[in-house]
Amino acid sequence: MVTMNSKLIIIALSAAIFGLAGGIAGSLIARAYILEKAFNLPILNDINLSGNAENGSGLTIRNAKKIVIEQNDKTAETLADAKRGIVGIFKKIDANKKEIKTAKSKNAQGVSLEQYYGLSDQLGQGIIVTSDGWILSTFLPDDYENTAATSAKASLIDAYVVISNDKKVYAISDLATDSLKKYAFWRINANDLPVKKFTDIKETKNGELAIAINWNGDSFLSAIARQGQASGKIKSSDFFSKELMLSANPSENFNGSFLFNLNGEIMAVIDNTGKIEHISGILPCLDCLFKKKAVSYPRLGVNYADLGEFVNPTDNKELKGALIYADQSGIAVQKGSAGEAVGLKAGDIILKINGNEINLYNSLSLEISRHSIGEEIIIEFSRDNIINTVKVRLR
């Protein structure tokens, strides 16, 4: 039987235990508060990386472990999804070759490795850009330029096959090349293929994480360190190219592969020399490919200096616009070009294309690349300090 004294003793002990636990917890909280105030260690609160500066980033990490896990999951998800759009290009195996038949006859199981495609033996790799079978690749057969005749071209493309990520083998039905950039578009007979979205150049930011992925399934995660356009003061309105530089460069194993952002969008192509070119510079006119079976670019036909790259020493004002200016050959406006047809000339400053301002972040060549051959655009330009507007049909 529990006496009244026993109950009092139990109550007293319980109170002592809870009091001790509360004291320990309070002590820990107090110490954490003191540490946080004394040493600016965010033990109790979120980790704020914005600092005290007015222009701080405002980034708050609520749980560092969660951030790492989520990033790893996002990278793995991007890798798995992006791989579905990457294909390998292989030399076609001819099952009727004499050596294959001979090898089969000598093998007790009737099996010869020459009958199969070795997945690491690809000649090139590509990325699916349309659901009905067009594939972008840096691989182009050496003898393609010498196959002008239709029959010769047909014979050439019959010598290759494309293998998808799910190991289906497809025959090649067409091949078109961009002779300027040395990229090729292969066509296979297929429908409902997985297609990835192209990243808009304006949405590509320095510091953004990107992942390089190749046909073999290798991946390389890095951040965009810098973006650069064609070097030199004088540029052409007709050729837009933006190169991405990463904080760490992938190995040669990634030459000819592709760069994705963590949303799984195609960001860039890594060419056979390791140069990383933003996708917006490679695909300015897919409509031309579909209609003419050839890759072509809309042309205005002027050379220019991007005034956003210059600073006026007298007033320190930001300069904008594209100053039509002669290149090393002395040509400012090309003969027979769309620009010449509407009277553009050296000294004119192109200010806007269809209302979009030309500045350091939106070059003339980028604006032209957003349109198609035969499309009419509105150019606003300055001549002798007078603003003019003209309609131009790109050629």
C-alpha positions in Angstrom: 0.0 0.0 0.0 1.3 3.4 -1.0 1.2 5.8 2.0 0.7 9.5 1.9 4.4 10.0 2.6 5.3 7.8 -0.4 3.1 9.9 -2.6 4.8 13.0 -1.5 8.2 11.5 -2.1 7.2 10.5 -5.7 5.8 13.9 -6.4 8.9 15.6 -5.1 11.2 13.3 -7.2 9.1 14.0 -10.4 9.2 17.7 -9.8 13.0 17.5 -9.3 13.5 15.5 -12.6 11.3 17.8 -14.7 12.9 20.8 -13.1 16.4 19.5 -13.9 15.4 18.7 -17.6 13.8 22.1 -17.9 16.9 23.7 -16.5 19.2 21.8 -18.9 17.0 22.8 -21.9 16.8 26.4 -20.8 20.6 26.4 -20.3 21.2 25.1 -23.8 18.8 27.6 -25.3 20.4 30.4 -23.4 23.9 29.3 -24.4 22.7 29.1 -28.0 21.2 32.6 -27.8 24.5 33.9 -26.3 26.6 32.2 -29.0 24.3 33.5 -31.7 24.5 37.1 -30.4 28.2 37.0 -29.5 29.6 35.2 -32.6 26.7 35.7 -35.1 26.2 32.0 -35.4 22.6 31.3 -36.6 22.0 28.3 -34.2 18.3 29.0 -33.5 17.2 30.8 -36.7 17.5 30.4 -40.5 20.9 30.9 -42.1 20.7 34.2 -43.9 23.3 34.9 -46.6 22.1 38.3 -47.6 24.3 40.1 -45.2 23.7 43.7 -44.0 24.3 45.3 -47.4 21.3 47.0 -49.1 22.0 45.0 -52.2 22.2 41.6 -50.5 21.0 38.5 -52.3 18.3 37.9 -49.8 19.0 34.1 -49.9 18.0 32.2 -46.7 18.9 28.6 -46.2 16.4 27.1 -43.8 17.9 23.6 -43.7 21.4 23.1 -45.2 20.9 19.3 -45.4 17.6 19.7 -47.1 19.2 22.0 -49.7 21.9 19.4 -50.5 19.4 16.6 -50.7 17.0 18.5 -53.0 19.8 19.6 -55.3 21.1 16.0 -55.6 17.6 14.8 -56.3 17.1 17.5 -58.9 20.4 16.7 -60.6 19.5 13.0 -60.7 16.0 13.7 -62.0 17.5 16.0 -64.8 20.1 13.4 -65.7 17.5 10.6 -66.0 15.1 12.7 -68.1 17.7 14.3 -70.3 19.3 11.0 -71.2 16.0 10.0 -72.9 16.6 12.6 -75.6 20.2 11.7 -76.4 21.0 9.2 -79.2 24.0 7.6 -80.6 25.0 7.5 -84.3 26.6 4.3 -85.5 28.0 2.8 -88.6 25.4 0.4 -90.0 26.0 -3.3 -89.5 25.4 -5.3 -92.7 24.1 -8.7 -91.6 24.9 -10.1 -95.1 28.6 -9.4 -94.9 30.6 -12.5 -95.7 32.8 -12.1 -92.6 29.8 -12.1 -90.3 28.4 -15.3 -91.9 31.8 -16.9 -91.6 32.1 -16.0 -87.9 28.6 -17.4 -87.2 29.5 -20.7 -88.8 32.6 -21.1 -86.6 30.7 -20.3 -83.4 28.9 -23.2 -81.8 26.2 -20.9 -80.5 25.8 -19.2 -83.9 26.7 -15.9 -82.3 29.2 -13.3 -83.4 30.0 -10.0 -81.8 30.2 -8.5 -85.3 26.4 -8.9 -85.4 25.8 -6.4 -82.6 26.3 -2.7 -82.0 28.7 -2.0 -79.2 27.2 0.9 -77.2 30.6 2.5 -76.7 31.4 2.3 -80.4 29.3 5.3 -81.5 30.7 7.6 -84.1 28.8 10.6 -82.8 25.9 11.5 -80.6 22.8 13.7 -81.1 19.9 15.3 -79.3 16.3 14.9 -80.4 14.9 18.4 -81.4 11.5 17.4 -82.9 9.1 14.7 -82.0 9.0 13.5 -85.6 12.6 12.6 -85.9 15.0 15.5 -86.4 18.3 15.2 -84.4 21.0 17.8 -83.8 24.5 16.5 -83.8 28.1 17.7 -84.2 28.9 14.5 -86.1 29.1 14.8 -89.9 30.6 12.1 -92.2 33.9 13.3 -93.8 32.6 12.7 -97.3 29.3 14.5 -96.9 30.3 17.7 -98.6 31.2 15.6 -101.7 27.7 14.0 -102.0 25.7 16.6 -103.9 23.8 14.1 -105.9 20.6 12.7 -104.4 21.6 9.2 -105.1 25.0 9.7 -103.5 23.5 11.3 -100.4 21.0 8.4 -100.1 23.8 5.9 -100.3 25.7 7.8 -97.6 22.9 8.1 -95.1 22.1 4.4 -95.6 25.5 3.6 -94.1 24.5 4.9 -90.6 21.8 4.2 -88.0 20.7 6.0 -84.8 20.2 4.1 -81.5 17.9 5.7 -78.9 18.3 5.6 -75.2 15.9 2.7 -75.0 18.1 0.8 -77.4 15.9 1.0 -80.5 17.7 1.1 -83.8 16.5 3.6 -86.4 17.3 4.0 -90.1 18.4 7.4 -91.3 16.0 9.0 -93.8 17.6 12.4 -94.3 20.6 14.5 -93.4 21.1 18.3 -93.6 24.1 20.3 -92.6 24.9 23.8 -91.4 28.0 24.4 -93.4 28.8 27.6 -91.5 28.8 26.1 -88.0 29.5 22.4 -88.9 26.5 21.1 -87.1 24.3 18.4 -88.7 20.6 17.5 -88.6 19.9 13.8 -88.9 16.3 12.6 -89.6 15.0 9.2 -88.5 11.6 7.6 -89.3 9.9 7.9 -85.9 7.1 9.8 -84.1 6.3 10.8 -80.6 9.9 11.1 -79.6 10.8 12.8 -76.3 11.7 16.5 -77.0 13.4 18.9 -74.6 12.7 22.6 -74.4 15.4 25.0 -75.6 16.6 27.5 -73.0 16.1 31.2 -73.9 19.4 33.1 -73.9 17.8 35.8 -71.7 17.0 33.2 -69.1 20.6 31.9 -68.9 22.4 33.5 -65.9 25.9 33.5 -64.7 26.2 31.3 -61.6 23.4 29.0 -62.8 24.2 25.3 -62.4 24.4 23.3 -65.6 24.9 19.6 -66.2 26.8 18.1 -69.2 25.5 14.7 -70.3 26.9 12.4 -73.0 25.6 9.3 -74.8 27.5 7.0 -72.4 25.5 8.4 -69.5 28.4 10.3 -68.0 27.5 13.6 -66.4 29.4 16.7 -65.2 27.9 19.4 -63.0 29.3 22.9 -63.0 28.2 26.5 -62.9 28.2 29.1 -65.7 31.0 31.5 -65.0 30.8 33.8 -68.0 29.0 34.3 -71.3 30.7 35.8 -74.4 29.7 36.8 -77.9 31.8 36.8 -81.0 35.1 38.7 -80.3 36.1 41.9 -82.2 34.6 45.3 -82.3 32.8 44.8 -85.7 30.2 42.1 -85.8 27.8 40.8 -88.5 24.0 41.1 -88.0 23.6 37.7 -89.6 25.6 35.4 -87.3 24.7 35.2 -83.6 26.8 33.0 -81.4 27.2 33.0 -77.6 29.8 30.9 -75.9 29.3 29.7 -72.3 32.3 29.4 -70.0 31.9 27.1 -67.0 33.6 27.4 -63.6 35.1 23.9 -64.2 35.5 22.4 -67.7 34.3 18.9 -68.6 36.9 16.5 -70.0 37.2 15.6 -73.7 34.8 12.7 -73.1 32.0 15.4 -73.3 33.1 16.8 -76.6 30.1 16.5 -78.9 27.7 16.2 -76.0 25.0 18.6 -74.5 24.5 20.9 -71.6 21.3 21.1 -69.7 20.0 23.4 -66.9 18.4 21.8 -63.9 15.0 22.1 -65.4 16.0 19.6 -68.0 16.1 22.2 -70.8 18.7 22.1 -73.6 21.1 24.9 -72.8 24.1 24.4 -75.1 26.1 22.1 -77.4 29.6 21.2 -76.6 31.4 20.9 -79.9 34.2 18.6 -81.0 36.8 21.1 -79.7 35.2 21.6 -76.3 33.7 25.0 -77.1 30.2 25.4 -75.4 27.8 27.2 -77.7 24.4 28.3 -76.4 21.5 26.6 -78.2 20.0 29.9 -79.3 22.9 30.4 -81.7 22.5 27.0 -83.4 18.7 26.9 -84.0 17.7 30.3 -85.3 15.5 28.9 -88.0 14.1 25.4 -87.6 11.3 26.3 -89.9 13.8 26.6 -92.8 15.0 23.0 -92.0 11.4 21.7 -92.1 10.4 23.5 -95.3 13.7 23.4 -97.3 15.5 20.4 -95.7 18.5 22.8 -95.2 19.7 25.0 -92.3 19.7 28.6 -93.3 19.8 31.9 -91.4 17.8 35.1 -91.7 20.0 37.9 -93.0 19.8 41.7 -92.7 23.2 42.1 -94.3 24.9 44.8 -92.2 28.1 45.0 -90.2 28.0 46.9 -86.9 29.6 48.0 -83.7 27.7 47.2 -80.5 27.6 50.6 -78.8 26.8 49.0 -75.5 30.4 47.8 -75.4 31.7 51.4 -75.5 31.7 54.2 -72.9 31.7 57.9 -73.8 34.5 59.5 -71.8 32.9 63.0 -71.8 29.5 62.2 -70.2 29.9 58.6 -68.9 26.5 57.8 -70.3 25.5 54.3 -71.2 25.5 53.9 -75.0 22.9 51.8 -76.8 22.2 50.7 -80.3 24.1 49.1 -83.2 26.2 51.5 -85.2 26.4 50.4 -88.9 30.1 50.3 -89.5 32.5 48.9 -92.1 34.4 45.8 -91.3 38.1 45.1 -92.3 37.0 44.6 -95.9 35.5 48.0 -95.9 31.9 46.8 -96.2 29.2 48.3 -93.9 26.1 47.2 -95.9 26.3 44.1 -98.1 25.3 44.4 -101.8 21.9 42.9 -102.5 21.1 42.6 -98.8 17.8 43.4 -97.1 19.5 46.3 -95.4 20.7 47.8 -98.7 17.2 47.3 -100.2 15.7 49.7 -97.6 18.5 52.2 -97.7 20.4 51.5 -94.5 24.0 52.9 -94.6 27.1 53.4 -92.6 26.7 55.7 -89.7 23.0 54.7 -89.0 22.4 53.6 -85.5 19.8 50.8 -85.2 17.9 51.4 -81.9 15.1 48.9 -81.9 13.8 45.8 -83.8 10.0 45.4 -83.5 10.1 47.6 -80.4 12.9 45.6 -78.7 15.7 47.9 -77.7 19.2 47.1 -78.9 21.7 47.3 -76.0 24.5 45.4 -74.3 22.2 42.6 -73.3 20.2 42.4 -76.5 22.4 42.6 -79.5 21.4 43.2 -83.1 22.5 39.7 -84.2 20.5 38.1 -81.4 17.3 40.0 -82.5 17.8 39.0 -86.1 18.3 35.4 -85.2 14.9 35.3 -83.5 13.2 35.7 -86.9 12.9 33.7 -90.1 13.8 34.2 -93.8 11.1 36.2 -95.5 9.7 37.6 -92.2 9.1 41.4 -92.1 10.5 43.3 -89.2 10.3 47.0 -88.2 13.6 48.7 -87.6 13.9 52.0 -85.7 17.2 53.8 -86.4 18.8 57.1 -85.9 20.4 59.1 -88.8 21.7 62.6 -88.2 19.9 62.7 -84.9 16.6 62.0 -86.5 14.6 58.9 -85.6 13.4 56.9 -88.6 11.3 53.7 -89.0 11.5 51.3 -91.9 10.0 47.9 -92.6 12.5 45.2 -93.7 11.9 41.8 -95.2 14.7 39.4 -94.1 16.4 37.4 -96.9 
